Amino acid sequence: RPHAPRSSLWLKWLTLSLSLALRAAVNPALARDLATVAWRFRRRDWLRHAPFLPVPSRDYVAWRMYTAFGDHHAVPTVEDAIRYARWARRGA
């Protein structure tokens, strides 16, 4: 897969994360939905590898972005992430 500039991708993911955190801070139901999705996306062996945080692997995220948006380097919008979290809560 082609490589996008790492710094710009990192900044987009950081911006998305901060925006979602702000939305979640004022909406407890959204916070629950986003936390549930984050937990589902975690790398299964996260306790065995540094940085010992329940985050998804880069390959998994790239695959999810490709299947959702047709681009391994896509970064969802805040609205897309919220829509997905609510959809996942409904068990769809």
C-alpha positions in Angstrom: 0.0 0.0 0.0 1.3 3.5 -0.8 2.6 5.6 2.1 1.1 8.9 3.1 3.3 11.4 5.0 3.4 10.1 8.6 3.3 13.5 10.2 0.1 14.6 8.5 -1.7 11.3 9.3 -0.6 11.5 12.9 -1.9 15.0 13.1 -5.3 14.0 11.5 -5.7 11.1 14.0 -4.7 13.3 16.9 -7.3 16.0 15.8 -10.0 13.3 15.5 -9.1 11.9 18.9 -9.2 15.2 20.6 -12.5 16.2 18.9 -14.1 13.0 20.0 -12.8 13.4 23.5 -14.4 16.9 23.7 -17.7 15.6 22.4 -17.6 12.7 24.8 -16.8 15.0 27.8 -20.2 16.6 27.4 -22.2 13.6 26.3 -21.9 10.5 28.6 -23.9 8.3 26.3 -21.5 9.1 23.5 -18.5 8.5 25.8 -19.8 5.0 26.6 -20.3 4.3 22.9 -16.8 5.5 21.9 -15.2 3.6 24.8 -16.9 0.4 23.8 -15.7 0.8 20.2 -12.2 1.6 21.3 -12.1 -1.5 23.5 -13.4 -3.7 20.6 -10.6 -2.4 18.3 -7.8 -3.0 20.8 -5.0 -5.4 19.9 -5.7 -8.7 21.6 -2.3 -9.1 23.0 -1.8 -5.5 24.1 -0.6 -6.5 27.6 2.4 -8.3 26.1 3.8 -5.5 24.0 5.0 -2.0 24.6 3.5 0.6 25.0 1.1 -1.7 27.0 -2.0 0.3 26.0 -5.2 -1.1 24.6 -4.8 0.4 21.1 -5.3 -1.3 17.8 -2.5 -2.3 15.5 -1.6 -0.1 12.6 -2.3 -2.9 10.2 -5.8 -3.4 11.6 -6.6 0.3 11.4 -5.4 0.5 7.9 -7.5 -2.5 6.9 -10.6 -1.0 8.6 -10.1 2.3 6.8 -9.6 0.5 3.5 -12.8 -1.5 4.0 -14.8 1.5 5.1 -13.4 4.2 2.8 -11.4 2.5 0.1 -8.1 4.0 1.3 -5.6 2.5 3.8 -4.7 6.0 5.0 -8.2 7.5 5.4 -9.1 9.2 8.6 -12.8 9.3 9.4 -14.6 12.5 10.2 -15.8 13.1 13.7 -19.4 12.6 12.4 -18.4 9.2 10.8 -16.8 8.0 14.0 -19.8 9.0 16.1 -22.2 7.4 13.6 -20.2 4.2 13.7 -20.1 4.1 17.5 -23.9 4.6 17.7 -24.4 2.0 15.0 -22.2 -0.5 16.9 -24.1 0.2 20.1 -27.4 -0.8 18.5 -25.8 -4.1 17.6 -26.1 -3.6 13.9 
